[in-house]
Amino acid sequence: MDRQAFARRQAQEGVAMVEFAITLPLLLLLLFAIGEFGRLLFQYNSLLQASRDAGRFVANEAWNATLGRVELSASLRTRTQNLAASGVASAQTASCSPDNSVRLVPKPCPGDVAVTAVGSDHVQVTISYTFRPLIGNGLPAFIGNGTALSVPLVATTVMRAL
């Protein structure tokens, strides 16, 4: 009996290491996917907050009490776009060169921000940004083109002018 137990134990040596080697890539892929999804949600939340801040700013500045409606001048649009893109409402047109680098915090260009009037008493701020994952640009395909991993994020805020 002792020989049979020893033989079974000897036949099982290294099996755990082989199982670990098989499951490790899947576990790492799952871990990276969860991290990238969390980063995507963080970037969308940052864009949404920038959209809300810019919406509050333009809602406060755009109301013309004399006419009783919203008026969006070119200067106000520029200041709102700069506020949404960089956090500072400067009157100068900010230059921005779009880069394809991966960022932890989104940095949209002022040209990615749209400021419009909705009706006679609401304003809308829309920020478009492309999320790029840290782990690669796309998934290769065996047949045809690969799948791009970049995701367009659009944050929109509509506020009533004050």
GROMACS elastic network, one bead per residue, 0.5 to 0.9 nm:
[ bonds ]
;  ai    aj funct       b0    kb
    1     4     6  0.52845   500
    1     5     6  0.64503   500
    1     6     6  0.86656   500
    2     5     6  0.52799   500
    2     6     6  0.61531   500
    2     7     6  0.85874   500
    3     6     6  0.51125   500
    3     7     6  0.60732   500
    3     8     6  0.86578   500
    4     7     6  0.50481   500
    4     8     6  0.61961   500
    4     9     6  0.86252   500
    5     8     6  0.52107   500
    5     9     6  0.62366   500
    5    10     6  0.86176   500
    6     9     6  0.51647   500
    6    10     6  0.61207   500
    6    11     6  0.86519   500
    7    10     6  0.50862   500
    7    11     6  0.61894   500
    7    12     6  0.88307   500
    8    11     6  0.51242   500
    8    12     6  0.65082   500
    9    12     6  0.52866   500
    9    13     6  0.67676   500
   10    13     6  0.55156   500
   11    14     6  0.85468   500
   11    15     6  0.86372   500
   12    15     6  0.57143   500
   12    16     6  0.82648   500
   13    16     6  0.76705   500
   13    17     6  0.86582   500
   14    17     6  0.52045   500
   14    18     6  0.63874   500
   14    19     6  0.87821   500
   15    18     6  0.51433   500
   15    19     6  0.62176   500
   15    20     6  0.85779   500
   16    19     6  0.50757   500
   16    20     6  0.60628   500
   16    21     6  0.85641   500
   17    20     6  0.50467   500
   17    21     6  0.61340   500
   17    22     6  0.86656   500
   18    21     6  0.50504   500
   18    22     6  0.62808   500
   18    23     6  0.87705   500
   19    22     6  0.51312   500
   19    23     6  0.62454   500
   19    24     6  0.84990   500
   20    23     6  0.52189   500
   20    24     6  0.57589   500
   21    24     6  0.54597   500
   21    25     6  0.75710   500
   22    25     6  0.68838   500
   22    26     6  0.78148   500
   23    26     6  0.53566   500
   23    27     6  0.61955   500
   23    28     6  0.87121   500
   24    27     6  0.50992   500
   24    28     6  0.61020   500
   24    29     6  0.85276   500
   25    28     6  0.51201   500
   25    29     6  0.60465   500
   25    30     6  0.85495   500
   26    29     6  0.50871   500
   26    30     6  0.61694   500
   26    31     6  0.85869   500
   27    30     6  0.50890   500
   27    31     6  0.61265   500
   27    32     6  0.86828   500
   28    32     6  0.61224   500
   28    33     6  0.84459   500
   29    32     6  0.52281   500
   29    33     6  0.60414   500
   29    34     6  0.86261   500
   30    33     6  0.50733   500
   30    34     6  0.62134   500
   30    35     6  0.86560   500
   31    34     6  0.52909   500
   31    35     6  0.63203   500
   31    36     6  0.87666   500
   32    35     6  0.50193   500
   32    36     6  0.61124   500
   32    37     6  0.85485   500
   32   135     6  0.79002   500
   33    36     6  0.51415   500
   33    37     6  0.61163   500
   33    38     6  0.85794   500
   34    37     6  0.51457   500
   34    38     6  0.62163   500
   34    39     6  0.86760   500
   35    38     6  0.51263   500
   35    39     6  0.62527   500
   35    40     6  0.86832   500
   36    40     6  0.61110   500
   36    41     6  0.86579   500
   36   133     6  0.63740   500
   36   134     6  0.73868   500
   36   135     6  0.83248   500
   37    41     6  0.63114   500
   37    42     6  0.86278   500
   37   133     6  0.89500   500
   38    41     6  0.51481   500
   38    42     6  0.61909   500
   38    43     6  0.87023   500
   39    43     6  0.61481   500
   39    44     6  0.85627   500
   39   104     6  0.74207   500
   39   105     6  0.88944   500
   39   133     6  0.84079   500
   40    43     6  0.52050   500
   40    44     6  0.61849   500
   40    45     6  0.85755   500
   40   131     6  0.68081   500
   40   132     6  0.86480   500
   40   133     6  0.81396   500
   40   151     6  0.87049   500
   40   153     6  0.88402   500
   41    44     6  0.50987   500
   41    45     6  0.60695   500
   41    46     6  0.85871   500
   42    45     6  0.50965   500
   42    46     6  0.61987   500
   42    47     6  0.87164   500
   42   104     6  0.88616   500
   42   105     6  0.81633   500
   43    46     6  0.50165   500
   43    47     6  0.62300   500
   43    48     6  0.85647   500
   43   104     6  0.76265   500
   43   105     6  0.62025   500
   43   106     6  0.59045   500
   43   131     6  0.77479   500
   43   153     6  0.85635   500
   44    47     6  0.51010   500
   44    48     6  0.60972   500
   44    49     6  0.85981   500
   44   106     6  0.84476   500
   44   129     6  0.88699   500
   44   131     6  0.87287   500
   44   153     6  0.65100   500
   44   154     6  0.78646   500
   44   155     6  0.71956   500
   45    48     6  0.50122   500
   45    49     6  0.61537   500
   45    50     6  0.86361   500
   45   155     6  0.85587   500
   46    49     6  0.51456   500
   46    50     6  0.62468   500
   46    51     6  0.85887   500
   46   105     6  0.76002   500
   46   106     6  0.72504   500
   47    50     6  0.50631   500
   47    51     6  0.60724   500
   47    52     6  0.85971   500
   47    84     6  0.83345   500
   47   106     6  0.71996   500
   47   107     6  0.88088   500
   47   108     6  0.86131   500
   47   127     6  0.69324   500
   47   128     6  0.84659   500
   47   129     6  0.81809   500
   47   153     6  0.83293   500
   47   154     6  0.79722   500
   47   155     6  0.60191   500
   47   156     6  0.89418   500
   48    52     6  0.61758   500
   48    53     6  0.86490   500
   48   127     6  0.81049   500
   48   154     6  0.83748   500
   48   155     6  0.50912   500
   48   156     6  0.70342   500
   48   157     6  0.76757   500
   49    52     6  0.50347   500
   49    53     6  0.61809   500
   49    54     6  0.85900   500
   49    84     6  0.89891   500
   49   155     6  0.86637   500
   50    53     6  0.51105   500
   50    54     6  0.61291   500
   50    55     6  0.84033   500
   50    83     6  0.78951   500
   50    84     6  0.51908   500
   50    85     6  0.76186   500
   50    86     6  0.89827   500
   50    87     6  0.76902   500
   50   127     6  0.83937   500
   50   155     6  0.87218   500
   51    54     6  0.51955   500
   51    55     6  0.59393   500
   51    56     6  0.85868   500
   51    84     6  0.61209   500
   51   113     6  0.86731   500
   51   125     6  0.59900   500
   51   126     6  0.66223   500
   51   127     6  0.65594   500
   51   155     6  0.64852   500
   51   156     6  0.64290   500
   51   157     6  0.59608   500
   52    56     6  0.61112   500
   52    57     6  0.85547   500
   52    84     6  0.86673   500
   52   125     6  0.78647   500
   52   155     6  0.89857   500
   52   156     6  0.81529   500
   52   157     6  0.58970   500
   52   158     6  0.83634   500
   52   159     6  0.85669   500
   53    56     6  0.51988   500
   53    57     6  0.62722   500
   53    58     6  0.87671   500
   53    83     6  0.79841   500
   53    84     6  0.72094   500
   53    87     6  0.87618   500
   54    57     6  0.50170   500
   54    58     6  0.61548   500
   54    59     6  0.84061   500
   54    80     6  0.56850   500
   54    81     6  0.75854   500
   54    82     6  0.88929   500
   54    83     6  0.60653   500
   54    84     6  0.53597   500
   54    87     6  0.86844   500
   54    89     6  0.88614   500
   54   125     6  0.69325   500
   54   157     6  0.87670   500
   55    58     6  0.52719   500
   55    59     6  0.58784   500
   55    60     6  0.84777   500
   55    80     6  0.79970   500
   55    84     6  0.87368   500
   55   115     6  0.85285   500
   55   123     6  0.70870   500
   55   124     6  0.66793   500
   55   125     6  0.57232   500
   55   157     6  0.63482   500
   55   158     6  0.69017   500
   55   159     6  0.62986   500
   56    59     6  0.51248   500
   56    60     6  0.61879   500
   56    61     6  0.87102   500
   56   159     6  0.71056   500
   56   160     6  0.88700   500
   56   161     6  0.84350   500
   57    60     6  0.53447   500
   57    61     6  0.63536   500
   57    62     6  0.85858   500
   57    80     6  0.70972   500
   57    83     6  0.85455   500
   57    89     6  0.89158   500
   58    61     6  0.50388   500
   58    62     6  0.55913   500
   58    63     6  0.85899   500
   58    72     6  0.84049   500
   58    76     6  0.72700   500
   58    77     6  0.80358   500
   58    79     6  0.87699   500
   58    80     6  0.63618   500
   58   115     6  0.84499   500
   58   123     6  0.72677   500
   58   124     6  0.87763   500
   58   125     6  0.85812   500
   58   159     6  0.88699   500
   58   161     6  0.77396   500
   59    62     6  0.55597   500
   59    63     6  0.68372   500
   59    70     6  0.84506   500
   59   121     6  0.89128   500
   59   122     6  0.74450   500
   59   123     6  0.62567   500
   59   124     6  0.87810   500
   59   159     6  0.63950   500
   59   160     6  0.62842   500
   59   162     6  0.59918   500
   60    63     6  0.66932   500
   60   160     6  0.89311   500
   60   161     6  0.60520   500
   60   162     6  0.54048   500
   61    64     6  0.83856   500
   61    71     6  0.89232   500
   61    72     6  0.87293   500
   61    76     6  0.76960   500
   61   161     6  0.79621   500
   61   162     6  0.80154   500
   62    69     6  0.83979   500
   62    70     6  0.53508   500
   62    71     6  0.53418   500
   62    72     6  0.57870   500
   62    73     6  0.81618   500
   62    76     6  0.76190   500
   62   123     6  0.81799   500
   62   161     6  0.66655   500
   62   162     6  0.80740   500
   63    66     6  0.89581   500
   63    67     6  0.87023   500
   63    68     6  0.72951   500
   63    69     6  0.59798   500
   63    71     6  0.63244   500
   63    72     6  0.85613   500
   63   121     6  0.75762   500
   63   161     6  0.56091   500
   63   162     6  0.60603   500
   64    67     6  0.56285   500
   64    68     6  0.57274   500
   64    69     6  0.56521   500
   64    70     6  0.58808   500
   64    71     6  0.63510   500
   65    69     6  0.70275   500
   65    70     6  0.86984   500
   66    69     6  0.82376   500
   67    70     6  0.83400   500
   68   120     6  0.80644   500
   68   121     6  0.80939   500
   69   119     6  0.86951   500
   69   120     6  0.50155   500
   69   121     6  0.55460   500
   69   122     6  0.87380   500
   69   161     6  0.83971   500
   70   117     6  0.68399   500
   70   118     6  0.87669   500
   70   119     6  0.83682   500
   70   120     6  0.57159   500
   70   121     6  0.55514   500
   70   122     6  0.71215   500
   70   123     6  0.76462   500
   70   161     6  0.69243   500
   71   117     6  0.78304   500
   71   120     6  0.87326   500
   72    75     6  0.82031   500
   72    76     6  0.61780   500
   72    77     6  0.65291   500
   72   115     6  0.83875   500
   72   116     6  0.76569   500
   72   117     6  0.73103   500
   72   123     6  0.89462   500
   73    76     6  0.51975   500
   73    77     6  0.62744   500
   73    78     6  0.86787   500
   74    77     6  0.51030   500
   74    78     6  0.61743   500
   74    79     6  0.86472   500
   75    78     6  0.51123   500
   75    79     6  0.61769   500
   75    80     6  0.85590   500
   75    91     6  0.63441   500
   75    92     6  0.85409   500
   76    79     6  0.51287   500
   76    80     6  0.60547   500
   76    81     6  0.85135   500
   76    91     6  0.78777   500
   77    80     6  0.51084   500
   77    81     6  0.60608   500
   77    82     6  0.85575   500
   77   114     6  0.83192   500
   77   115     6  0.61999   500
   77   116     6  0.85085   500
   78    81     6  0.51155   500
   78    82     6  0.61275   500
   78    83     6  0.85194   500
   78    89     6  0.81365   500
   78    90     6  0.77899   500
   78    91     6  0.62790   500
   78    92     6  0.73515   500
   78    93     6  0.63463   500
   78    94     6  0.85351   500
   78   110     6  0.79085   500
   79    82     6  0.51321   500
   79    83     6  0.60841   500
   79    84     6  0.86723   500
   79    88     6  0.79619   500
   79    90     6  0.52761   500
   79    91     6  0.51112   500
   79    92     6  0.75994   500
   79    93     6  0.80783   500
   80    84     6  0.61831   500
   80    85     6  0.85537   500
   80    88     6  0.87223   500
   80    89     6  0.61418   500
   80    90     6  0.83886   500
   80    91     6  0.89179   500
   80   110     6  0.86846   500
   80   113     6  0.84313   500
   80   115     6  0.74698   500
   80   125     6  0.85969   500
   81    84     6  0.51987   500
   81    85     6  0.60965   500
   81    86     6  0.84623   500
   81    89     6  0.77831   500
   81    93     6  0.89173   500
   81    94     6  0.89724   500
   81   109     6  0.83392   500
   81   111     6  0.73843   500
   81   112     6  0.81863   500
   81   113     6  0.55408   500
   81   114     6  0.72852   500
   81   115     6  0.74085   500
   81   125     6  0.87263   500
   82    85     6  0.50915   500
   82    86     6  0.57207   500
   82    87     6  0.68288   500
   82    88     6  0.61218   500
   82    89     6  0.54413   500
   82    90     6  0.62985   500
   82    91     6  0.79791   500
   82    92     6  0.84189   500
   82    93     6  0.75387   500
   82    94     6  0.67132   500
   82   109     6  0.82193   500
   82   110     6  0.55708   500
   82   113     6  0.85771   500
   83    86     6  0.55306   500
   83    90     6  0.72916   500
   83   110     6  0.84238   500
   84    87     6  0.58084   500
   84    88     6  0.78447   500
   84    89     6  0.81450   500
   84   108     6  0.81499   500
   84   109     6  0.88182   500
   84   110     6  0.73282   500
   84   113     6  0.70908   500
   84   125     6  0.87380   500
   84   127     6  0.78139   500
   85    88     6  0.80937   500
   85   107     6  0.63876   500
   85   108     6  0.53051   500
   85   109     6  0.56594   500
   85   110     6  0.53627   500
   85   111     6  0.87513   500
   85   112     6  0.81646   500
   85   113     6  0.74341   500
   85   127     6  0.85629   500
   86    89     6  0.81511   500
   86   107     6  0.72779   500
   86   108     6  0.79506   500
   86   109     6  0.81764   500
   86   110     6  0.81412   500
   89    92     6  0.89226   500
   90    93     6  0.77997   500
   90    94     6  0.82928   500
   91    94     6  0.86868   500
   93   110     6  0.82688   500
   94   109     6  0.83226   500
   94   110     6  0.69323   500
   95   109     6  0.78944   500
   95   110     6  0.79104   500
   96   108     6  0.85669   500
   96   109     6  0.55182   500
   96   110     6  0.73045   500
   96   111     6  0.82455   500
   97   109     6  0.75274   500
   98   101     6  0.89542   500
   98   108     6  0.81144   500
   98   109     6  0.69718   500
   99   102     6  0.86857   500
  100   132     6  0.81211   500
  101   132     6  0.79868   500
  102   106     6  0.89975   500
  102   131     6  0.81655   500
  102   132     6  0.58520   500
  102   133     6  0.68796   500
  102   134     6  0.63160   500
  103   106     6  0.61479   500
  103   107     6  0.78331   500
  103   131     6  0.86159   500
  103   132     6  0.78367   500
  103   133     6  0.87789   500
  103   134     6  0.83473   500
  104   134     6  0.88642   500
  106   129     6  0.76402   500
  106   130     6  0.87970   500
  106   131     6  0.80979   500
  107   129     6  0.82082   500
  108   111     6  0.80619   500
  108   112     6  0.61912   500
  108   113     6  0.78710   500
  108   127     6  0.76985   500
  108   128     6  0.74782   500
  108   129     6  0.60807   500
  108   130     6  0.87865   500
  109   112     6  0.53510   500
  109   113     6  0.73348   500
  109   129     6  0.87019   500
  110   113     6  0.54420   500
  110   114     6  0.84698   500
  110   127     6  0.89040   500
  111   114     6  0.74770   500
  112   126     6  0.80959   500
  112   127     6  0.57521   500
  112   128     6  0.53661   500
  112   129     6  0.70392   500
  113   125     6  0.69365   500
  113   126     6  0.56265   500
  113   128     6  0.66077   500
  114   124     6  0.78772   500
  114   125     6  0.56890   500
  114   126     6  0.50898   500
  114   127     6  0.65117   500
  114   128     6  0.85193   500
  115   123     6  0.72689   500
  115   124     6  0.57574   500
  115   126     6  0.66454   500
  116   122     6  0.87676   500
  116   123     6  0.58144   500
  116   124     6  0.52222   500
  116   125     6  0.66622   500
  116   126     6  0.85846   500
  117   120     6  0.71847   500
  117   121     6  0.76745   500
  117   122     6  0.59330   500
  117   124     6  0.60364   500
  117   125     6  0.89257   500
  118   121     6  0.69740   500
  118   123     6  0.53624   500
  118   124     6  0.64625   500
  118   158     6  0.80254   500
  119   122     6  0.60016   500
  119   123     6  0.80753   500
  120   123     6  0.86693   500
  121   159     6  0.86260   500
  121   160     6  0.58100   500
  121   161     6  0.55323   500
  121   162     6  0.83001   500
  122   158     6  0.66738   500
  122   159     6  0.55058   500
  122   161     6  0.54170   500
  123   157     6  0.82510   500
  123   158     6  0.56425   500
  123   159     6  0.55102   500
  123   160     6  0.63280   500
  123   161     6  0.66034   500
  124   156     6  0.70264   500
  124   157     6  0.56194   500
  124   159     6  0.65241   500
  124   160     6  0.89068   500
  125   155     6  0.81466   500
  125   156     6  0.56984   500
  125   157     6  0.53433   500
  125   158     6  0.65551   500
  125   159     6  0.86697   500
  126   154     6  0.68481   500
  126   155     6  0.56483   500
  126   157     6  0.65125   500
  126   158     6  0.87272   500
  127   153     6  0.80907   500
  127   154     6  0.56455   500
  127   155     6  0.52411   500
  127   156     6  0.64728   500
  128   152     6  0.71023   500
  128   153     6  0.58280   500
  128   155     6  0.66616   500
  128   156     6  0.87722   500
  129   151     6  0.85299   500
  129   152     6  0.58697   500
  129   153     6  0.51721   500
  129   154     6  0.64336   500
  129   155     6  0.85860   500
  130   150     6  0.63909   500
  130   151     6  0.56239   500
  130   153     6  0.57561   500
  130   154     6  0.85633   500
  131   149     6  0.84724   500
  131   150     6  0.53658   500
  131   151     6  0.50354   500
  131   152     6  0.60340   500
  131   153     6  0.66486   500
  132   135     6  0.88897   500
  132   136     6  0.80819   500
  132   137     6  0.70046   500
  132   149     6  0.69307   500
  132   151     6  0.68302   500
  132   152     6  0.89174   500
  133   136     6  0.61213   500
  133   137     6  0.68427   500
  133   138     6  0.89430   500
  133   149     6  0.68379   500
  133   150     6  0.66614   500
  133   151     6  0.87419   500
  134   137     6  0.80946   500
  135   138     6  0.88646   500
  136   139     6  0.78795   500
  136   149     6  0.75379   500
  137   147     6  0.87247   500
  137   148     6  0.61107   500
  137   149     6  0.56344   500
  137   150     6  0.67427   500
  138   146     6  0.65422   500
  138   147     6  0.53720   500
  138   150     6  0.75753   500
  139   146     6  0.54895   500
  139   147     6  0.50613   500
  139   148     6  0.64130   500
  139   149     6  0.71111   500
  140   143     6  0.89487   500
  140   145     6  0.73521   500
  140   147     6  0.65512   500
  140   148     6  0.86996   500
  141   144     6  0.63195   500
  141   145     6  0.60139   500
  141   147     6  0.71461   500
  142   145     6  0.82228   500
  142   146     6  0.80509   500
  143   146     6  0.82228   500
  148   151     6  0.82544   500
